[in-house]
C-alpha cells in the first residue's frame, strides 16, 4: 500500500511538472503594482529599486532569478532560476514578486501551498 502511494505521488508530480510550459516573460510587481514585464528571450540585468529596497534580477538563457537583494533573509536569492509559466519568486520584505507568464496571461491573484 505504501509503495503504491509513493508511486502515485511521484506520477502526479511528474504530470504537474510536464504540464508547465516554458514562459516568455517575467512580470515583476511591487506591492501589487506592475513594475515591469521583461522578455525571457533577451538576456539582461534589471535593477528593481523601490522605497522597500533593492533587488537585482538576471535574465539569461530563458530563465530569470534574483542575483542580489538587500533584504535581511535572502529567500528570493536562494529560490534560484525559474522559467516555467506560473513559477514565482517572492521577496516579502520588499513586496516584490516575479512571475513567469506567456503573452496575454495574467499572473495568478493568489496561490496557496
TORTI-894205 format. One record per residue: x, y, z of N, C-alpha, C in turn. Coordinates in pm, whole numbers, plus 50000, padded with zeros to 5 digits. Example, Ala and Ser with C-alpha at 12.3 -4.5 7.8 and 13.67 -1.06 7.14 Angstrom:
513194943150780512304955050780513204967050780512854977550708513674989450714512905000350787
//
This chain:
500834988050000500005000050000500875012650000501895013050085502765024850093503515026949961503945016049899504655017049772503735022649665502475018349665501505023249567501275038249585501205042949709501025057149735502245065249690503435059849712504655066549666504675067649515504345056849446504325056949300503285066849249502115066949311501065076449272501515090849295502175093449406502675106949436503705111449333504655102849300505665106549201505065108149062504085099949028503415101348898502675114648889502015118648997501315131449000502295142948986503395142249058504425152649048504975153648907505255142348844505775142348708504755148348611503485145148629502435150748543502355165848559502365170648682502275185048706503465192448646504645186948659505825193448602505795193448450505305182648390505275181848244504205190848183503195194548261502125202948208502495217748207503585221448275504025235348273504785238048143504495249648085505155253547960506265263447991507225264147898508245274547910507565288147898507955297347983507375310647981508095319647884507435330747849508015340347756508425353347824507815356447938508055369148005508175367348156508875376748218508915377748364508145390448399507035388648472506245400148516506645403248660507135415448680507615419748811506585429148872506145426248993505235435149063505835438949198505525451049240505945455949371504695461249440504395455649554503215459449632501945458649548501875448249463500695445749381500605453649251501515462949230501515470949107502595465849012502275465148883503255460348784504405470248775505605465148800506835473148790507375472548648507255460648588507735458848451507525444548405507495442748273507405429548212508575428248116509365417548132510615416248059510645402847985511085403247860511185391247778512265382047832511955369247838512965359447879513875355747763513555360647643514395357847526515565367447515515525378347592516565388547586517355388547717518645384947709519495384847828519695399147877519475401348006519635414748063519665413948215520065424848275520025426548420519075438048449518195436148546517195446248582517385449948729517645462748754517695467748891516285471948931515775466049036514465469649089514715477549217514585490649207514845499449320513525505949360513095503449483511845509249533512085514449674511065520249731511175525049869511295513449968510975501149924511085489450011512485483450011513245485849904514585480149895515045478449752516135470949737516795469249607516965454449578516555450349457516765436749408517375437749269518215428249235518785427349101518295414349038517605415548924517125403948850518075401148735518355388548712519135384348596518225376048506518235379248379517505371648279518545366648180518625353548169519625347548081519185333548042519325330347916519015316847869517575312647892516645322247888515235318947906514815317048050515675320848144515375319548286515555332948355514925334448470515055346648550515325342648695516175350448761516445348248902516855361348967516765361549100517215373149177518655370149217519585378349168521005375849198521475383449322520825394749351521195402649468519955408849530519995410449662518905417249732519445422549864518905433949907519345439250035518335436350147517485426250125516565421950230517325413550333516785412050453517525405150558517645389950540516675383350475516705368750473517195362550343517195369650233517675365050102516985352450049515745349950092514995338550039514815339749888514645351949839514455354149696515695350149616516855352549671518105348849603518275333649606517935327549718518095313149734517095305049652516005311349606515005304449526515605298749397516545305849338517155301249214516375305849092516695299948978516125304148850514775297548826513895305048759512595299848718512415302448569511625293848502511425295348358510065290348310509325283348393508045277448354506885286448395505825286548314504675295048344504125291848482503805302348554503235300848688504245300548800505525298648769506535298548874506745312748926507005313749055507085326849120508295327649212508925339249214509935342749314509335354049396509395352949528508875363349617509975368949704509925382049724510745388749825509755396249914509345389850021508305395650106508705408850170509945410350221510295423350280510195434950181510445432050052510405442649950509085442949874508135434149913506825433249848506955430949698507965423049660508305420349520507885406249482507325404949363507095391649308507515391549161508085380549121508495378248982507765365748937506905367048835506095355848787506395353448640506595340848603506815337348463505445335448397505245342648287503965342248215504225341448065503185338447990503215339347844502405351447803502545355647681501835367647634500335365947652499725376247708498285376047728497835369247854498735362847926498375356148051498505365748166497605364748258497675372548380498385364348486499085371148573499685364448688498565360048782498755349348855497695344948947497425355249055496145356249094495775365449201496235360249336496195347149353496585341349482497015327149458497935322649541498415308749534498495303849677498015291549698498145285849832498935272849820499705270149922500535258149924500135249550041
//
